[in-house]
Amino acid sequence: MPSAGIVPRRAVQLAALFAMMVAFTAQLVGALLPVIPLFIAASVVNLGLDLVLQHKQPGLLAVLGRIRFDVTVRQLLRDMLILVGLLHIDGINPLEEQAPLTITLLLFYGTHFVCQAVAVLVRRTRSLPFVTRNIDASALRLCDAPPRILSRQTGRRLLRFSVPTTAGMMLTAITTDAYWGGIGLAVSLALSAGGTLYLSTWLLPKKRVANEKQALEWLDNWLAEYQPTVGMYFSGGASSAYQANMWLSTLAALDGNPIIVLRERFMVQKIEATDVPIVCIPKVANLMRLEHSTLKVLLHPANSGKTSQILRIPSIKHAFTNHGESDKLSSCNPYAKAYDEVWVAGPAARDRYQLADIGVEDKDVIEVGRPQLAPIQPYAGPPTGRPATVLYAPTWEGWDGNPGNTSVVLAGENIVRELLADENVRLLYKPHPMTGSVDPRAGAANSRIQAMIAEANAGRSGARPGPEAAAELARRAEELDALTTSAFRKSADELERMRLQGTPQEGRAAAVDAAVTAWEAAYWNSFPQWEHRIITTARPGIFSCFNEADVLISDVSSVVSDYLTSEKPYAVANTSGMSEDDFRANFPTVRAATILTPDASGVAGLLDAVRNPEQDTLAAERAELKEHLLGPSDPPSSVRFNQAALALGAKADERRIRMESRLSGIPGQRSQDDVNDAGTAGHETSGASDTTAAV
């Protein structure tokens, strides 16, 4: 059943299309009869409606394009109807006055199509085989992009440049003087011709960037100069960027020269602030150039369809780090056996892989802890003199339709209702960003939960922080945005952003960490301690919410494992249909948790244990489970993670030495220089490269 918000939006869209059809009909009737007031009103409304829809509903107009009624056809039809209308108005001589107008109008459309052709050429010249960030790419002769209205916004350009024409023609219809139509057409023609000439300057040598061959040579030279040793490989959709972002600080802290390798161009701007060089290489053929670089190790926080392409490079060792660990099947994907090693937090995940029996050998599972959990603060005692803060952070519904994946559908409203009924509770609700993306019921339940929280807040009152708190938050947000975002013109394209996002300033990473900490403190201080919060934005992050909370309620997910770092009380909702004993047996991460049923019974007992530590019977089990899930605290996870990266890099070096030894021992095997000297390098190198890539 469609949500309430979708129906009105569709109704508005249908009404807009109907209004456009009515305007065309009225314009035709007004032109043929002629009814000059109707003709003028319909012509103006028709063009104005198209202009508005180009800005407000471009997707709706795309539907018209699929039935061959695109913006060019619509505007041409409008102009033809205007000419027809002028033919039927007494006082306008068709031969002496309207013929020049028609010829000028045709010239206008001619320049429009020429501008279209130039725009295509410009876009092609401004497309490199890769995209970079945090790298000085000035040698590629990067320059500012041309105005979007000339290079990319075909429909808006035609409509805006047509406004003088329509205005002039309407004045001609009123005055029967073709002079005004001529003036309007002359202005439109000048705009179109001038825009085309200006856009053409991007085809001149001064504004032309490096071609594909030159760009790839530059990339090879940069790789040779930077000499990356360890990197993170990531591919995914727009909503999956968080999976990579959680590893940025860990990657940056590794010994060696780190790099981030992406596959989707849009993902370059989805990666959060980091000083690590980023290279996006969409094409497989260009990706294979990494085989000849110094890169030894690639970390993989997620599986994707394009992961198999990078795994074809045998000179690089690959480790699957995942983007979180839970007891769900997705944490034991059979695809994991494609990697050289699988890095997990602690013994629990090692056991999980062996129990899953999916082909991952125990020797390839490396326990490295979770280094990014360092910001999570340990348990500091029960809440005193303030409401107990409960973080409800359910996961999303997943792809398999398992009702136990998320508590939002079956238990979420009951849990929230119980929490809101306690006057001494402050609720922080932070749903997974993909909630509702697969199951509409989850999205609907999420909306109802947020409405419940908003209604509960409306019934609460108390002292609020003064205006200085909001001012401090605004100031901290401005400081953080200045460090973590780049200000781009609306017309900026990939190449302009590459130029602006070159080598970062020294010390920026440390400044960003300090700014995030200051912003989070200002955020929490800007709200009263009695007010519930709905957090659906990236900031504050989940770890900041952990530190603010006294207790967590979640589902079987990596959130539970991460939260255990604090050793604070937590609860897990059981919506799987299993008995509590079976639920605990099947999901070790809930062993030290309070189990909540779908009707939310158990919430009151959970809150009592939070407020009265003597009733908390699971504290010892949480400490034991923490080590089982996340590994020992000594040596620190960051040290173990770095050691694992160095050890895997050493394995890559050992393989390279073995391969060089084998090749040197093959009778008749010649070095690349020997082959080049013999003049047969092209054929033999091609064969060798194909063989290596297929390994």
Buried (B, 14 or more C-beta within 10 A) or exposed (E): EEEEEEEEEEEEBEEBBEBBEBBBEBBBBBBBEBBBEBBBBBBBBBBBBBBEBBEEBEEBBEEBBEEEBBBBEBBBBBBBBBBBBBEBBEEBEEEEBBEBBBEBBEBBBEBBEBBBEBBEEBBEBBBBBBBBBBBEBEEBBBBBBBBBBBBBBBBBBBBBBBBBBBBBBBBBBEEBBBEBBBBBBBBBBBBBBEBBEBBBEBEEEEBBBBEEEBBBEBBEEBBEEBEBBBBBBBBBEEEBBBBBBBBBBBBEBBEBBBBBBBBBBEBBBBBBBBBBBBBBBBEBEBBBBBBEBBBBBBBBBBBBEBBEBBBBBBBBBBBBBBBBBBBBBBBBBEBBBBBBBBBBBBBBBBBBBBEBEBEBEEEBBBBBBBBBBBBBEEBEEBBEEEBBBBBBBBBBBBEEEBBBBBBBBBBBBBBBBBBBEBEEBBBBBBBBBBBBBBBEBBBBBBBBBBEBBEEBBEEEEEEEBEEEBBEBBEEBBEBBEEBBEEEBEEBBBBBBBBBBBBEBEEEBBEBBBEBBBBBBBBBBBBBBBBBBBBBEEEBBBBBBBBBBBBBBBBBBBBBBBBBBBBBBBBBBBBBBEBEEEEBBEEBBBBBBBBBBBBEBEBBEEBBEBBBEEEEBEBBEEBBEBBBBBBBBEEEEBBEBBBBBBBEBBEBBEEBEEEEEEEEEEEEEEBEEEEBBEEEEBEEBEEEEEEEBBEE
